């Protein structure tokens, strides 16, 4: 059960990170991109989604009832939620490190629009500075 749950969590993290990369390419959210080339970013996102599902479903029998060792719906929901949050946090940190040379924002840009021109961590720092002043 523990291995099954961890495998599911890992699949969600990988597939959600890929989905975030695809969404960042389509939405032109450069602050979340891991690759500046859109074709490479889109291909990388699709590869992550496919790889996540492949390592989950190809490594063992996954069509298992929860009474026979599969995941209960509540556990599956919690693992999905934690996996999606993990993927978002990893994407925020890794993209902020890789894109650290993107320029700073002024205090007037908010939300996703800010991520079109700067990284997540820089946008958070700008927002915190504007709140303090």
Secondary structure, 3 states (H helix, E strand, C coil): CHHHHHHHHHHHHHHHHHHHHHHHHHCCCHHHCCCCCHHHHHHHHHHHHHHHHHHHHCCCCCCCCHHHCCCCHHHHHHHHHHHHHHHHHHHHHHHHHHCCCCCCCCCCCCHHHHHCCCCHHHHHHHHHHHHHC
